[in-house]
Structures are given as structure tokens and as C-alpha cells.
């Protein structure tokens, strides 16, 4: 489930809406979000239950990405946070 959403996480209701969508629509194996606008010190606030998160944080205005892998999907970690 790819999502490109300008600063999706900067408002709490956006994260709540994403969590609702994920649980109502068959819990996709992967969720990839671009343009998260997150810095490294913010990532602990953006967990989604039953998913392992990986973040590529931004260093300047804009950018950033997040990948969430459903916990029952066997995988190995990779770069990022």
C-alpha cells in the first residue's frame, strides 16, 4: 500500500486515519509512505500496531520516507531507523 502524503504525520488525525484504514482494509503486508517530513527524534511516536517500522528521516525541509512491514511477514532489517 503506497502512500505519498505531504507531511502525513505532522497532524495526529492523519496518523489515526492511516491506522483506521490499515485495520479496515485487510492489513496490507507493506505500507510505504513518502514525504513523511519526520526527523530522527520524532520516529518513536509513529508506530502502527502489528507492524515493524523503518524510517529514512529527512535532513532538510521536505522528504523522508517510512516503510512498515506487517509483523507476520518474515524479513530482514535494512538501513534506516
C-alpha positions in Angstrom: 0.0 0.0 0.0 2.0 3.1 -1.2 1.1 6.5 0.2 2.6 9.8 -0.9 1.3 12.4 1.5 2.9 15.7 2.1 3.8 15.7 5.8 1.3 12.9 6.6 2.5 12.6 10.2 2.5 16.3 11.2 -1.1 16.2 12.3 -2.2 13.4 14.7 -5.5 12.8 12.9 -3.6 11.9 9.7 -1.9 9.0 11.6 -5.2 8.0 13.2 -6.8 7.9 9.8 -4.0 5.8 8.4 -4.3 3.3 11.3 -8.1 3.1 10.8 -7.6 2.5 7.0 -5.0 -0.2 7.6 -7.2 -2.2 10.1 -10.3 -1.8 8.0 -8.8 -2.9 4.7 -7.2 -6.3 5.3 -4.0 -5.1 6.9 -1.6 -4.9 3.9 1.7 -6.7 4.2 3.7 -3.5 3.4 2.9 0.2 3.8 5.3 2.6 2.1 5.0 6.3 2.8 6.9 9.1 1.1 7.2 12.7 2.2 6.8 12.0 5.9 8.7 15.1 6.9 10.0 13.3 10.0 13.2 13.9 11.8 15.1 11.1 13.6 14.0 12.4 17.1 10.3 12.1 16.1 10.0 8.5 14.8 9.2 6.8 18.2 5.7 8.5 18.0 4.8 6.9 14.7 4.3 3.2 15.3 1.4 1.2 13.8 0.3 -1.8 15.9 1.3 -5.1 14.3 3.9 -3.5 12.0 7.7 -3.2 12.2 8.6 0.4 11.1 11.7 1.5 9.2 12.3 5.2 8.6 14.6 7.2 6.3 14.4 10.6 8.0 14.9 13.9 6.4 17.8 16.3 6.9 16.2 19.4 5.5 12.7 20.7 4.6 10.5 18.0 2.9 11.5 14.5 2.2 11.6 11.4 4.4 10.1 8.0 4.0 8.7 5.2 6.1 8.2 1.5 5.4 6.0 -0.6 7.7 6.2 -4.4 7.4 3.5 -6.5 9.0 4.9 -8.5 11.9 3.9 -11.9 10.4 6.0 -11.2 7.3 9.4 -12.8 7.5 12.1 -10.3 6.6 15.5 -8.9 7.5 16.1 -5.4 8.6 17.9 -2.9 6.4 19.4 0.6 6.6 17.4 3.4 8.1 16.0 3.7 11.6 
